[in-house]
Amino acid sequence: MKLHKRKKYWIFDMDGTLTIAQHDFLAIKNELGIPIDNDILTSLSQLPPNIREQKKIELDDIELKIAKLAKASQGCEILLKEIKVNPNRLGILTRNSFKNSLETLKAAGISDFFSQNDIVCRERAIPKPNPDGIFYLMKQWNAIPEETVMIGDYLFDLEAGKQANVDTIYIDPSGSFPFRQQSNYQITKLEEILLL
């Protein structure tokens, strides 16, 4: 039986997975004035509280501009229409903010596929690569690992999935798959999931 018929619980990264990657993380780090050798959320967590809160506001503003330009990835709507059938559940696990997640989905034209209760962002769970957000959704859905899958375009997505003991699908439009070892499946566009 094909993978998309076996899995009932679908967790997607958002930026670079459901939508075309637009974030220039180096430019964002430079704009925020934080070190380039750490991921953004880790760098912010290490700042004194008053500076951290100001930088979070700046980050939200930067990400909102990017969110308004979001476009759905190739094959995104084809896949979502195919798998959004009962009893399947679809969720999002993102390091973005909730407000900007909603704006991204709206701009990309795919917000109708997701319940707001099933969008797990940095305000609702410890950010990836921690698996906390996957566990949050699985508990909410009463899901089991064998019927759950995590789809993402970056190492943190795949590591979170592995730590939650769910299958991982790695999307890399370039086809180079530098984090291949952390994934169960590799695809270059979302609709390829329907062939697995």
Buried (B, 14 or more C-beta within 10 A) or exposed (E): EEBBEEBBBBBBBBBBBBBBEBBEEEEBBEEBEBEEEEBBBEBBEEBEEEEBEEBBEBBBEBBBEBBEEBEBBBBBBBBBEBBBEEEBBBBBBBBBBBBBBBBBBBBBEBBEBBEEEBBBBBEBBBBBBBBBBBBBBBEBBEBEBEBBBBBBBBBBBBBBBBBBEBBBBBBBBEEEBEBEEBBBBBBBBBBBBBEB
